[in-house]
């Protein structure tokens, strides 16, 4: 299976760039559960949405993030 160019490469790239924001949400959720401080969690969710849906924020729905 080719990993350079084409739709599979694009999918792998998109998956890779969402890992860090998703992990940030997991970590800030743990902090929220233990301290009830939601600011970091809200920030990380916002960052994730901006990473996953950059064009939909501009009014052009072309999202690629699925989880």
Helices and strands as residue ranges (DSSP letters): H 6-35, H 39-52, H 54-57
